[in-house]
Amino acid sequence: MTASFEPAPIIVTALFGREDQAFFDGERSAYFPPERNQLAAHLTMFHHLPPTLAPELRQRLIAETRGIAAPRARIADVISLGRGVAYRIDSEELVNIRERLAAAFTGLLTPQDAGGWRAHVTVQNKVEPAAAKALLTALRANFRPRPVAIAGLAAYWYRGGPWEMLYKHLFSA
């Protein structure tokens, strides 16, 4: 659980399998500005849920993962973020999970979380547009879509720095 008991906004992510996490972390280490790289690579599903949702969110994440096969997903493309680059993740099953969670929390979502979801893993951000464009071109040169393992779902407290694990729930093998 968490070291601090103060309420904070909650972030929800999908967790990758070990090999895919290592791949994304390597990309992030190579391309993310080091002074800004405080986090492991991640696939954010919700950026800011109210802390009061923690108990209900836990139950909903358990329901979405316990005894459930891992969602199929793939790294579909390399995309521009304007001042950065990301890998686009396609997964109809993850989209469905996110839609169910969003429907459960209607009225409590920030505009960012209430809008459409563009599933991606950021590997570069907050750089000059020319640097981002160069990396986009370089990564696309050898890119081939491929499956990516989704291992589970996690929730974190956001306290302004590195995230604090609230809980994680794994899919069945």
Secondary structure, DSSP 8 states (H G I E B T S, - for coil): --S--S---EEEEEEE-HHHHHHHHHHHHHHS-GGG--S---EEEEEEE-GGGHHHHHHHHHHHHTT-B----EEEEEEE-SSSEEEEEE-HHHHHHHHHHHHHTTTSS-HHHHS----EEEEE-SS-HHHHHHHHHHHHHT---EE--EEEEEEEE--SSS-EEEEEEE-B-
